Amino acid sequence: PKEEMPLLGVGAAFSFLSMMFNVPLVGGTTGHAVGGTLIALLFGPEASCIAVSIALLIQAVLFGDGGILALGANCFNMAFVLPFVGFYMYKLLMKLMGANSKKKSSAHYISAAIASYMGINVAALCASIEFGLQPMLFKDAAGNALYCPYDLSISIPGMMIPHLFVAGLVEAAFTVAVFAF
């Protein structure tokens, strides 16, 4: 609805801000919180897709963070996969716990934490697979990888270990803190 547009802008700003705190990872990539599940829980996954895409576009154009050429992949991973996985994981967990959707309880916060943790880690897995496939698909005349030099055996652990143990926990903490507020 039209009344929620300013709040969606705040969600995009929150996503933008949370993505600015990057932790360097293997191969020049970074791990960071996104806020996609939080926005999806507040406004729906479609709205989250738009808000996070706008945040990613601003980062790419104004700050070169992520880059223009990676914008499509970043939007797919962080603005599509993350909020939809997080939103539907939350719905599934709430159903399994038999929680009332009206009154917030510990089930809401546990579900939000797990859903946001899963959302960011599935998005990171997608990114790591995209990185790991590049050396097989794109080579120069000498046979060297053009974009990402690491295959799946390096890209998956390189992305997933920090996301499973750091970025996922930060994402869950951000989501629950704001969701509780």
Beta strands, then each sheet from edge to edge (+ up, - down):
strand 1: 23-24
strand 2: 30-31
sheet 1: 1+ 2-
end
